[in-house]
Amino acid sequence: MSNMKTILLHNVYDEMNRENVVFHLDSGYNRDDCLLHLSHLREALASRGFSLHTIDQGDVMTCNYLLFFDMPSFISSLGQFYFLQYMKKESFKRKMLLFLWEPPVVNEQNWNAEYHQYFQTIFTWYDDIVDHNKYIKIHYAQPDRRYHGPAFSNKKFCTMINGNRSSTHPLELYSERRRAIRFFETHHPEDFDLYGVAWDSSDFPSYRGTIREKGDVLSKYKYAICYENMIQVNGYITEKIFDCFRAGCVPVYLGAFNITDYVPEGAFIDFRKFNDYEKLYVFLKQITEEQYQAYIEHIDRYLKSSLYTDRFSKEAFGQAVIDRIITLDQTKPI
């Protein structure tokens, strides 16, 4: 064990930086198996001679590598601390690896290029800045678990599972989610259910409460309003559309501009094709069971294809990270 090289992981959400909690699959943080890829990464790294821990379990000065999941909050005031003298050194910077997970509508600090200078490697989903040198393409890793719901005729019509958020960013989609909710509540309340946190049933009568597992709920519906947090950004494809896929629920998707570069068109309904929600509603209502099954078959083929597994599986995520660390480890510092 003493020969193992040490990698420390820092999460922008501080409660996840303690006692290796992100690697414990029985943790309350492992909602919908969202931490499965980290457990896999830890095991895969161990097989290559690296020991991965949360940042509280080691020494940032002596560890071999530091992984930052989103820009650490201290970076904006770094100039006030002695630590800056270390981060400016090339030998220290080369062990700093940053993962840009949250988009600008959630974490603007992630996208401040001035702060990127402190990291030798930056993993990102954002296609427009990937250069395969400093900026390495990474995808949101998805779990394998599938959910099975009732037959088409017994499924409810449409749902949305999201928290109630807001943003002043011009590309935010939180307000578009609320427009979808209001449409259904006003015109077709019998065909829509809302789930998630921070909603109030007195203001949103479609609200049905919080849930334990998204897959259990999604599997009971034919369709889900599936909007990313941000629109018109190349490569920004989160778990939302895949949660629907794994539950056998057809998503009405809005988000990544180039979504069809990653997900086949026949596996989802592209909201960009509709001028308003009434036209979308009429379209969904006219879909026959046979047509619906064609969507499900597209989804199933896609989840079994290399187009999906080579990008969005936990194995693909782990390999991308390991490949970079091995490359760095084999390259002598300047």
N, C-alpha and C positions, 0 to 999 in steps of 0.2 A: 504493500500500500504506500510505503514511503517513496517509491519510485514514480508514483502517479503525479502527473502535472495537474495543477489546480486551475479551475475555471470558476469564476464567481458570477452570479446572475443578479442584476439589479432591475427591479420592476418599478415603473413610475408610480404604481399604487403601493404605498409603503407597507400596507398590511400583508403583502405577498412576499416581503423580503425577510421573513422570519422562519427559522427552524425548518428549512427545506419544505415548507408547506406546499409549494407548487408542484412538488414531485409526489405528493401523497394523493393517490387516486380516491381515497375515502374522505378527502377534505371537502368541506362545504364550498370551497372555491371551484371545485371540479364540476361545475354545472354543465350538463349535457356533454360530459366527457371532454370539456374544453381544454383540459390540461394533459390529455393523453399524449400529445406530441412531445411535451417536455419530459415526461417519464421515459418515453422512447428515446429521446435525444440523450438523456442521462445514461441510459444503458448502452447506447451505441458508442458514446464517447468513452465510457469505461472500458469497452472492449478494445479501444485504440490507445489506452494509457492515460486518459484524462478523467479527473474527478470533478464533477459539476455540483455546485452547491449554491444556495442563496447567499447573498453578499454578507450576511451577518455571521456566516460560518468560517470566514477566512480573513486574510489580510490583503487589502487592495494593493499594498506596496510590493508584496512578495509573490502574489499569485501570478500565474503565467498569462491569463487572459481575463478580461472583464467584458461581460455581455450586458448591454443596457437595452431593456425593452422599453422603448420610447425615451425621449430626451430627459435626463434627470433634471429635477427642478432647480438644483443648485447651479446649473450651468450658467444661468443668466447673471448670477452674482459671483461668478468664479474669480473675477479679478480682485475680489476682496480677501481671498484666502491664499494661504501659502501653497496649497495643493496645485495652484496654477503653474508653479515652476516645474512640477513634474509632468503635467499634461502637455507642456510645450516641448518636452523632449521627445525626439523621434523614437527613442527606445521605449518610452512609456506609451506613446500614442499608438504604436503598432499593436499593442495588446488590447486596445480599446475597440470594441465592435458594437455598433449601434443598430438597433432594429427600429425602423420607422413604421409603427403599426397604426397609430391613430392619425386620422386625416386632419387637415387644418381646422375644420369646424369643431373638432374636439380638442386638439392640442396644437396651437399655432407655433409653439416653441420648437416642435419637431422640425419645422420647415424653414427655420432661420439658418441660412447657409453659413453665416458667420460662426455658428456653433459647430458646424460639421468639421471644421478644421482640426478638432481635437480627437477625431476618430479615424483610424487607419482604414476601417471597412464599415460601410453602411449598407445594411440589408433593407430593401424597400420593395413594395408592390408597385410603386409609381413608375410606369413604363417610360415616361418621358425623360427621366434622369438616369435610368440604368445605363451604365457604360461598361459593365463586366470587369471593371478595374477597382475603383473605389466604391461605386454603387452597384450592388449585386442584387439581382432579382430574387425575391422571396415571396411565397404565397402564404395566406392564412391556411394552416394545416387543419384538415378535417378528420373527425373520428370516423370509425367504420360502422358503427351501430346503425341498423335499419329498424324502422318502426312499421307495424302493420295495422291498418285501420279497417273499418267496415267496407262493404261493397259500395260501389258508386251510388246506388239508389238510397243507401242508408247514411251517406255522408251529409253533413251540414254544408251550407253553401260557401261562405267566405269568412276569413278571419284576418286579424293582424295581431302580431306579438311584438310589441316595442315598448320601451320606456318613454315617458313623456318628457321630451327635451326641447330646448330652444337654442337658437344661435342667430347672431346678426350677420354671419358670413353669407355672401351673395349666392353661394352654391349649396347652401344647406337644404336638406330635404325633410326636416322635421315639420315645417309648415305644410309641405305637400302631403305628408301622412295625415295631418289634421284635416286637410281638405277632403281626403278620401273618407275619413271617419265621418265627417259632417254630411257628406253626400249620402252615405248609407243610412245614417241616423235619420236624415230628413226624408229620403225617398223610398228606401227599402230596409227598414229597421229589422224586419223578420229574417233577413238574409245575411246579417253581419254580427260578429262578436269580436270585441276588443279585449286583449289581455296585456299584462305588463305592470310595471311599477310606476308610481307617481301620478296615476290618473285618478279622477274623482267621479264616481258614478252619478253624483248630482249634476255634474257639468257634462259628462259623457255617458248618456244612458245605455250605450252599447257595451260599456265596460263590465267584464265578467270576473275581474280579480287577477291576482298573481298566480303563477303556475310553478311547478317543480321542474318538469321537463318539457321543453318545447315540442319534442317529437311526439310525445303522447297526445298533445293537443292538436298539432298540425295534422296528424294522421286521421283525425275525425272530420276533416274538412276537404272539400274539393279544391278550393283555391285559397291563396293567402296573398294579401297585399305585402309585397316584399321590396321595400325601398331601402337603399343604402343611406348612410348619414349624409352623403354628399353626392352630387351629380356631376356628370361630364368630366370625370377624371379617369384617365387611361390606367387600367390595371387594378383599380380599387374594387376588389371583389371579396367580400367578407363571408362569414359563416351563414348569413341570412338565406341566400338562395339554396345553399347546400342543406340547411336544416329542413327546408321544404322537400328537397329531392329525397333525402333519407327517410322522410315520413310518408312518401307517396302522395304528396300534396303539390299541385301545380302552382308555381309562383307567378304572380303578376309583378314583373321586375322593372325597377327603375334605378339607375346608378351609373355603373361604369360605361363610359362612352363606347368602349370597344369590347363589350361583354361577349359578342359573338366570336371574338378571337379565342375565347376560353371555354365558352359553353355553347353547344349547338342550338340553333334557333328553334328547333322543334321541341326542345325540352322545357321551354318557358313561354310566357306571354309577355311581349315587350310593350310596356305601357306607352312608349313613344309613338306607337302606331295609332293611338286614339286621341281624338281632339278633346274629349271630355269624358267624365265618368259615366254618364248615361249610355254613351256608345259602348264603353267597356262593359257595362252591366248587360246590355242587350246581347253583345257578343258572347259573354260567358253563359248566359241563359240559353243560348241557342246551341251550345256544344252538346252533342249527343254522347251517349256512353261509349260508343265506338270511337268517336273522335277524342274523347277524354283518355281512353285507353292508349291511343297512339302517343299522346304526351307522356304517359307513364312508361311506355315501352322505350321511348327516346331517352327518358331519364335513366332507366335501368341500364340501357346499353352504354350510356355515357359514363355512369359510375363504375362500370366494369372496364372501361377503355383506358388506354395509356394517356389519352388527352387529359383525363382526370387524374389518374394515379401518379403520373410522372410530374404532376404539378402540385396537387392539393392533398396528397396523402401524408401521413406522419413520416413515412419512410423518405419521401422526397424532401420534406422539410429538414429532417435529420441529415440527409446526405449533403444538402446544400451548405449547411453550417459546418459539418465535419470537413468537407472538401476545402473550405476556406481556411479553417484552423490548421489543417495539415499542411496546406500550402505555406501559411505564415510560419509554421513551426519548422519547416524545412528551409526557410529563407533566412539567412544570417542577417541580423540587424546591421544597418549601415553605421 
